[in-house]
């Protein structure tokens, strides 16, 4: 019984957390898809760099079935599919038919990635993972159109209970692995670029390319950036495990603090790196 409670606390999610996850993921997906309209002609149509007459001879029959973006190379067809993806992402954002929209969003995102794999980056990999996991989660129980419609029909509002299944475990372990992999990779850098004693600390080379980066460089100076360089490594290594530890022992302040630190790390990255 105690083991079950510990596992539930560590690897489970409550309805509010799942709703936050859905809204955040859908917002990012919507922004990413809207940006892709600029590149339809260049990268996804027969008018661009990879027309179907070059792609189709190199792929097998299963690939051709799964990648619906390969069924037609016209700009109009690609615009239609991308518009459909935007509608699904928006529906996911507002919480309407969440599992269906998550499943279809995952499938169509896989399809558009297969249409031109040269454009697949780490962000695309994480979209694939997270949309797939979201397909198996009750992310629309609260803060959603589905919840509003259910309440309108007379159903009582659900309690904010914690659920624990393979999908919640996969999400948490995936995030744990992402940060451990990033942090340990920097820690084991053979050139030692992420250490305090590096000849040129990694952050010293990164924080030069944007306006925000130049302000940060002026504020901290070379010594401050030298101090922050290994700090980034230990934030990535420690924050996710500490957050799980806080979840197990119901230390809400610890959980919120580690989440705030991780968010600040990513905000800093977005401001200072190009």
C-alpha positions, 0 to 999 in steps of 0.5 A, spaced: 500 500 500 505 504 501 509 503 495 503 504 491 502 511 494 509 513 493 509 511 485 502 514 485 505 521 488 511 520 484 509 518 477 501 520 477 498 527 475 492 530 478 487 533 473 489 540 474 496 538 472 494 535 466 490 541 464 496 545 464 500 540 460 494 540 455 494 547 454 501 549 454 503 543 449 497 545 445 499 553 445 506 551 443 503 546 437 499 552 435 505 557 434 509 552 431 504 550 426 502 557 424 509 558 423 510 553 418 505 556 413 511 560 411 514 554 408 509 550 405 511 552 398 519 551 399 519 545 403 512 541 403 510 542 396 512 540 389 514 547 387 519 546 393 526 543 394 523 536 395 517 534 390 514 528 390 517 525 384 524 525 388 521 523 394 516 517 392 521 512 389 525 512 396 520 510 400 516 504 401 509 502 401 508 503 409 511 510 409 506 512 403 500 510 407 502 513 413 505 520 410 498 523 408 502 529 406 505 525 400 498 523 397 498 530 393 504 535 392 500 541 391 500 547 395 493 547 396 493 540 399 498 542 403 495 548 406 489 544 407 492 539 411 496 544 415 489 548 416 486 542 419 492 541 424 491 548 426 484 546 427 485 540 431 491 544 435 486 549 437 481 544 439 486 541 444 487 548 447 480 549 449 479 542 451 474 540 446 474 532 444 481 532 447 483 525 446 481 525 439 484 531 437 491 529 441 491 523 437 490 526 430 495 531 432 500 526 433 498 522 427 498 529 422 505 531 426 508 525 424 506 525 417 508 532 416 515 530 419 515 524 414 514 529 408 521 532 409 525 529 414 531 534 413 526 539 417 526 534 423 529 537 429 529 536 437 522 540 438 519 535 433 521 529 437 518 532 443 512 534 440 511 526 437 512 524 444 508 528 448 502 528 443 502 521 443 502 520 451 496 526 451 492 521 447 491 516 453 490 522 458 484 525 461 486 532 460 480 535 459 476 533 465 477 541 467 478 547 464 475 545 458 469 545 453 468 538 454 468 540 462 463 545 461 458 541 456 459 536 461 457 541 467 451 544 463 448 537 462 448 536 470 454 532 471 457 534 478 464 537 477 470 532 478 474 532 484 482 534 483 484 527 484 491 524 482 491 518 476 497 514 475 497 510 469 503 508 463 502 515 460 503 519 466 509 515 468 512 516 461 511 523 461 514 524 468 520 519 466 521 522 459 522 529 462 526 526 467 531 523 462 531 529 458 534 533 463 538 528 466 541 527 459 542 534 457 546 535 464 550 529 464 552 530 457 554 537 459 558 535 465 561 529 461 563 534 455 571 532 454 573 539 452 570 541 459 566 547 456 561 547 462 566 547 468 568 553 472 575 552 470 574 552 462 578 556 458 572 559 455 566 557 458 560 555 454 555 561 456 561 566 454 560 564 447 553 563 447 551 570 450 553 574 445 548 573 439 541 577 441 540 584 445 538 580 451 544 576 451 548 582 450 545 585 456 546 579 460 553 579 458 554 587 460 550 585 467 554 579 469 561 580 466 566 574 464 566 572 471 559 572 472 558 568 466 563 563 468 559 562 475 553 561 471 556 556 466 556 550 471 550 552 475 546 551 468 549 543 468 547 542 476 540 545 474 539 540 469 541 534 473 538 536 479 531 539 478 527 534 475 529 529 481 528 534 486 521 535 483 520 528 483 522 527 491 518 533 492 512 530 489 513 523 493 513 527 500 508 532 498 513 538 499 509 543 494 514 549 495 519 544 493 516 542 487 514 549 485 521 552 486 524 547 481 519 548 476 520 555 477 527 554 476 526 550 470 522 555 467 527 561 468 532 557 465 528 556 458 526 563 458 533 565 459 535 560 453 529 563 449 532 571 450 539 570 449 540 564 444 538 565 437 
